[in-house]
Amino acid sequence: MAGMKIRASMAGDVAEIKALMNHVMETGLRKDAKTGEIVPAHHITNVTATVGGKVVLDAQWGGGISKNPYLAFKVKGAKAGDKVVIETLDNKGEKDSAEADIG
């Protein structure tokens, strides 16, 4: 995996968190146009987000998510300055993570 961008901002008492993940998200069902061989599956399987050290999102994904997925969610009870950490794991065991402070 080649990176992730996170933005986090406060709107009242709710933090809005947005993440853009750079990943190929291959389903394992597509054939290569040149060789005709199946392109092996390579997709994110787990996404975990923490805010201020507390898990606020734990998701299991499959091959049906598009390439370079965008994830947005809101969290009540967060404070400006809290650290947001998003970690991913794919079906090949590759991990990625990124962090940002809530502004």
N, C-alpha and C positions, 0 to 999 in steps of 0.2 A: 504494500500500500504506500502511496506517495503523498500523504498529508491530509490535513483537515483544517478548516478554518472555522472559528467559533466567534460569535458576537452575542453579547448578553447585555441587556439594558433593563432598567426599572421603569414601570408605568404604574404609579400608585404603590400598592403593596404587592404587586405581581412582577416577577422577573420574566422577561421574554428571552428565550434562548434559541439561537439559530445556528445550525452547523451545516457546512458543506463538506462532504467526504469525497475524496478522490479515490475511486475504486472501479475496476472494470465490471464487476457484477455479472459474470458469465453464468448462465443457467446450466450449462452442460448439455443443452439441447440443440445448439446452433452448429451448423456445418461451416467449415472454412470454405470460402468461395473459390480459392485457388486449388486446394488439395482435396476437398470433398470430405475431409475427416472431421469428426466431431471435435469441437473446441471444448476442452475439459472444464468442468464446473470450477468456478472461483468467485465466491460471493461472501459477503459479510453474514455471519450467523448470529453474533451477539453484539448488542450495543448497551453500554451502561453509562449513565450520567450521574454525577454527584454534584451537589451544591453545598458548600461549606462542610464537606466531609460526609454528608448524608446522601444515601442513594435515593434519587428522585425518579429515575427511569431505568428499567431493566427490560430490554426487548430482545426477542428472538426473531431473526429475519431469515428469509429463504431466498431462492433464486429469482423470485418474482419482483424484486425491487430493481429500479432502473439504474443504469450506469451513473456514477458520481451522485449518489443520493443526497438529497437535501432533507434535513430534519429540523422541525421547529416545534417547540412546546413551551408552556408557561408553568411557572412554579410560584405558588403562594407562600409567603413567609420568608422569602429570601431577603437579604439586605444588600444595599450597595456596598461593593467591596468584597463580597463573598466570592470565593473561587469556584468556578465551574470546571469540571473535568469530564471529558467524554472519552471513553475507551471503546475500541472495537476489536473483534476477533473474527477472522474469516475461516472458511472450511479447510484452508491449508495450514492453519495454525499461526498465520501472520497477525501481529497485533499492531495497533496504532492508537495514539492518544493525543489529545490537545487540551489546553486549558486557557481560560480567560477569566478576568475579574469582571464582576457585574458593575456596569457603569451607571 
